[in-house]
Amino acid sequence: MGEQDRGFHADRIQVEYWCGNGHEIKPYFLATIEPEEIPEQLDCPNCGLPAGRDKENPPAVAKLEPYKTHLAYVKERRTEDEAATLLDDALQQLRARRGQA
């Protein structure tokens, strides 16, 4: 069995990437690929950190923003004074419906 049975072997290049934990990744790319099409970063299959092509300066981990609650989103849109005004209005309406005004 040879190339006629399995197809012809395409020319390829190997590119080296390193993550912050020192893992080395060597994926292959088609030799005729444009240099700008080769990604600058990949995810390390060993640890999941981003891996770059510069061994001495691997890419930093992007800071993940923690999950926000509904209250956190509301506080982004309203000031404390606006919140107090809205609460007072809602309480007045509630009391009026119950006949406690």
N, C-alpha and C positions, 0 to 999 in steps of 0.2 A: 504494500500500500504506500502510496506516495502522494504528491501534490495533485495528481490527476484524480485521485479518489476523494480527497478531502478539500480540494480547492487550493488556489494559489495563496501563498503567504504574502500579505500586503506589507510594504515597507512601513516601519513604525519607528517612533522615537520614544525614549523613556525620559520622563521629567521627574525630578526629585522634589519632594515637599517635606517639611518638618513642622511638627506641632510644638506647643509649649512644653510638653512632657518629654520631648526629645525623640519621639517616634519618627521614623523615616518611612515615607510612602513613595513608591516608584511606579506610578501608573504609566501605561503606554498610550500614545496618541498616534494617529495616522501621520506619516511623514510629510504628507502634502498639505497638512492643516496650516492655516495662516497663524503666525505667532500670536496675534491678538485674540484668537479664538481659544487659546490654551488658558484655562482658568488660573487666576492669580492665587486663589485659595480653594482648598478642598476640606471636607470634614474628615478628621482622622478616624479610620475604622477601628482603631484600638481604644481610644478614649473619648472620641466625639468632639475634641477641641478643634478649632480651625487650624489648618496647616498651610503654611506659605512656602515660597520658594527660597527665602533667605534663611539659611540655617542659624545665623547669629541673631536674627531678629524675627522670631515667629510671631504671627499675628496675635493680638490680644483678644481675650474673650469679650464679646459684646455683653454689656451690662443688661440683664433682663429686668424689666420693670415688674414688680410684684403685682399680684392680682389686686384689682381695685374693687371695693364694695360699691354698692349703689350710693351710699352716703358720701363716699369720697368723690364720686362724680358730681353729686349735687353740690358739695362744698367748693368744687372748682368753678361752678357757674354762679354761685350766690355768695354774698358777703354775710357776715353775722347779723348785720342790721336788717338786710333783706329777709333773712331767714326768720328773725324775730317778728317782723311785720307780717309775713305770710302766716306764721303760727298764730299770731293774734287774730288775724282775719278769719282763719279756719276755726278757731275756738269760738269767736263771736257768732259765726254762722251755725255752728253746732249747738250752741246754747240757745240761739233763736229758734231753731227747729224743735228743741226740747221744751221751749217755753221758759227758759231760765234767764233770759236777758234782763 
